[in-house]
Amino acid sequence: MKILVVEDETKLNENIVEELRDRGYAVDFGFDGEDGEKLARINGYDLIILDIMLPKRDGLTVCQNLRAHGIQTPVIFLTARDTTEDKIAGLNIGGDDYLVKPFSFDELLARMRTVLRRTPQLTGDVLELDDLRLDTRSQQVWIKKKKLDVTLREFGLLELLLRNRGAVVTREDILSHVWDRFHDEFSNVVNVHVKNLRKKLPKEYAQRIETVWSKGYRLV
């Protein structure tokens, strides 16, 4: 899952990005509204965490512009202002939630899960395929009662395949949703992670990750 964080307070931005990456999310970040809007327009994100009081372009304007261009990525606003009028303004222009500073990271995670559940293709904390069970909250994968030892990237790859089962997931889709924008597009990192994931899965599940020649992969 890929997140965009736009926050001008350097330390807070770094803390949020680090915490999210530690939990296996692919994260891009920006420090002003213009940069944040540009990133949101050219990249596909599952969620945007957007400060309101930003230099160059405020978060409300960024969100309004994105909605005007048909970009419906869920947005959680961050702000130091907690008046009802401010909250209503953010929600009315297309925001999905509103988190007042200071906040705990656990609260942010809870808000993220709630907002993401409203997105049809991302519904559910637990994904299942026969006896395979992937829990996005604990970031664990189980086959019956056996826990699989997967890396965060392998977990993200398997989650993406499960959420798109039956459909072809291109190499570009995988890079976009499992890695951040600083990945090397010409490396074979996707092939390596797919190979490693197949090795860790029981044979009957590994065989269900099909290679679609010149396109990507499909979970059947």
Phi, psi and omega in degrees: 000139187244131185239144171248127177248122178237106185208128185275345175283109189305311183296316179296317178303310181299320181295315180297313181299315181297315181297317180294317179295325177298336180263010172094003178281147168274130188228129167254161183211155175216162184243359176214166186295322181296314180296317180298316180295319178300314179298317182294332181280326187262346181239153177266122179240153175273338182199145175240127174258114196231117174290150180274313182275085182245149172289157177072316179201124184288160185297325179297317178294319178302310181298316180299318179295319179297316179296322180296333179263014175080012179271112187255020178305131179303141182235129170251120179278141171247135180199157175271351182266130186237021179285154179300322180299319179296317180297316180298319179300315180295318181288324182292332181267006172120005176288157182254336178200172191214119183239124185269133176282148351283156181219159176272152180294328177298323178293319178299316179300318179297317178296320178300313181299319181296315181294318183292332177296337180281347180273116188311313184285351182246011184299134173101137177273337183242128178247137185230146173218101187054242182269002178272135182225123179245122182253112184287340181281314180271349182056048179235151178238133182233143167245108190055243181257007181262126178275132178269140180269092181245151176282170179296322179293318178297321177298313180298321178296313180295320178299315180298318179294320179294320181288343181239031185304138181089342180256154176283125175256115185286163176301321179295322177299316182295313178299321184291323187261341183252336178244161177273183187288355182264012180289160177270109184294341185258005179275169179258031185300323180295312180302318181296316182290324176296316179300315180293321179296317178300322180297326184277337180277149171303151187308319184293336177269323178301322181291342181276353172269097184274141170272123177260107190308128177068004181240302183167230185222157180216134176265121184247000000 
